[in-house]
């Protein structure tokens, strides 16, 4: 009975010590957690994520105090890992240029996010005939080019051409939801 009581006390001391170490982890900075990771695992951590480091170190402290995985569980985990195609990082082609694309069939361009959805992409031309005059406007990132001058809006160009107030989108046929596809050439 005395040995059983001693074992329970010893277990309680280990649990209290382990809980104190984990509580201390919660108050550490990222730099201190990285240092503790080095002490506990014997290798530096590449992570700077405080919660990740905290959880990983707390798990290791518990595993060292109470015992980690059984040998059988470790073997099974290794079997599963050997059968799986694990990736540490995403393949370079996932976010970069896909090597399978044919260069002559692909086109890379930057799209300005603040353009009106009724307008065609930058570099496109809007064309309209008005009283026998051909009006050609180039769509720019920050406005429109007409006869060598830059305008902030299509309405300003329509007013210049007609001499009266016009809605530029209506004048150039861009008012539909098709992005002006009918009028661009």
C-alpha positions in Angstrom: 0.0 0.0 0.0 2.9 2.4 0.8 4.5 1.8 -2.6 1.2 2.6 -4.3 0.8 5.8 -2.3 4.4 6.8 -3.2 3.7 6.1 -6.9 0.6 8.2 -6.8 2.5 11.1 -5.1 5.3 10.8 -7.7 2.7 10.8 -10.5 1.1 13.9 -9.0 4.5 15.7 -8.8 5.2 14.9 -12.5 1.8 16.1 -13.5 2.2 19.3 -11.5 5.7 19.9 -12.9 4.4 19.3 -16.4 1.5 21.6 -15.9 3.8 24.4 -14.6 6.0 24.0 -17.7 3.0 24.3 -20.0 1.7 27.3 -18.1 5.2 28.9 -18.5 5.0 28.3 -22.2 1.9 30.4 -22.5 3.7 33.4 -21.2 6.7 33.1 -23.6 7.4 35.2 -26.6 7.9 33.7 -30.1 11.7 33.9 -29.7 11.6 32.2 -26.3 9.3 29.5 -27.7 11.8 28.9 -30.6 14.6 28.5 -28.0 12.5 26.1 -26.0 11.8 24.2 -29.2 15.5 23.8 -29.7 15.9 22.5 -26.2 13.0 20.1 -26.3 13.4 18.7 -29.9 17.1 19.2 -30.4 16.5 21.2 -33.7 15.5 24.7 -34.6 11.9 25.4 -35.7 11.2 27.1 -39.0 7.9 28.3 -37.8 7.3 31.7 -36.2 3.6 31.0 -35.4 3.2 31.3 -31.6 0.2 29.0 -31.2 1.9 26.3 -33.4 5.1 26.4 -31.3 3.1 26.4 -28.0 1.1 23.3 -29.0 4.1 21.4 -30.4 6.3 22.0 -27.3 3.4 21.3 -24.9 2.8 18.0 -26.7 6.5 17.1 -26.5 6.6 18.0 -22.8 3.6 15.7 -22.1 5.1 12.9 -24.3 8.4 13.1 -22.4 6.7 13.1 -19.0 4.0 10.4 -19.7 5.6 8.5 -22.5 4.9 9.0 -26.2 3.5 6.7 -28.8 3.9 3.0 -28.3 6.3 1.1 -30.5 3.4 -0.5 -32.3 1.8 2.9 -33.0 5.1 4.2 -34.3 5.5 1.3 -36.7 1.9 1.7 -38.0 2.4 5.5 -38.5 5.6 4.7 -40.5 3.7 2.2 -42.6 1.0 4.7 -43.4 3.6 7.4 -44.1 5.5 5.2 -46.5 2.4 4.4 -48.4 1.3 8.0 -48.7 2.6 10.6 -51.2 3.2 13.4 -48.7 4.1 16.9 -49.8 5.8 19.4 -47.5 5.3 22.3 -50.0 2.9 22.9 -52.9 4.4 22.2 -56.3 6.0 25.2 -58.0 3.6 25.0 -60.9 0.6 25.3 -58.6 1.1 29.1 -58.2 3.6 29.8 -60.8 3.5 29.3 -64.6 2.3 25.8 -65.6 5.0 24.1 -67.6 2.3 22.2 -69.5 0.9 25.3 -71.1 1.8 26.1 -74.7 3.4 29.6 -74.7 1.9 30.7 -78.0 -1.6 29.8 -76.7 -1.3 31.6 -73.4 -1.2 35.3 -72.6 -0.3 36.9 -69.3 -1.7 40.3 -68.4 -2.3 42.5 -65.4 -5.9 43.4 -64.8 -6.8 46.6 -62.9 -9.3 45.8 -60.2 -10.9 49.2 -60.1 -12.2 49.3 -63.7 -15.9 49.4 -64.3 -17.2 46.0 -65.3 -18.9 47.5 -68.4 -15.6 48.5 -69.9 -13.4 46.2 -72.0 -9.8 45.5 -70.8 -7.2 48.2 -70.8 -5.6 48.6 -74.3 -8.9 47.9 -76.0 -10.5 50.4 -78.4 -14.1 51.6 -78.4 -15.4 52.7 -81.7 -18.5 54.7 -82.6 -19.7 56.6 -85.7 -21.4 59.9 -85.0 -22.7 62.2 -87.8 -20.3 60.7 -90.3 -17.3 61.1 -88.0 -15.5 57.9 -86.7 -14.7 58.2 -83.0 -12.1 55.8 -81.7 -11.2 55.8 -78.0 -8.5 53.7 -76.3 -9.2 52.4 -72.8 -6.4 53.2 -70.4 -5.8 52.2 -66.8 -6.5 55.7 -65.5 -8.9 57.0 -68.2 -9.4 57.2 -71.9 -7.4 58.5 -74.9 -9.1 60.3 -77.7 -7.3 62.2 -80.5 -4.1 62.3 -78.5 -5.7 63.7 -75.3 -6.4 61.9 -72.0 -9.9 62.1 -70.6 -11.1 60.8 -67.2 -14.4 59.6 -68.4 -16.3 58.5 -71.5 -18.9 61.1 -70.8 -16.3 63.8 -71.2 -15.4 62.5 -74.7 -19.1 62.1 -75.7 -19.8 65.7 -74.6 -16.8 66.9 -76.5 -17.9 65.1 -79.7 -21.6 66.0 -79.5 -21.5 69.3 -77.8 -24.3 68.1 -75.3 -24.3 66.1 -72.1 -24.2 62.3 -72.8 -23.8 59.2 -70.7 -20.5 57.9 -72.0 -21.4 54.3 -71.5 -24.6 54.7 -73.5 -22.9 56.8 -76.2 -20.2 54.1 -76.8 -22.6 51.1 -76.3 -21.0 49.9 -73.1 -24.1 50.0 -70.9 -24.9 46.3 -71.4 -23.5 43.6 -69.1 -21.4 42.1 -71.8 -18.4 44.4 -71.1 -18.8 46.3 -74.3 -18.1 43.3 -76.4 -20.4 44.5 -79.1 -18.5 47.7 -79.6 -14.8 46.7 -79.1 -12.6 45.9 -82.0 
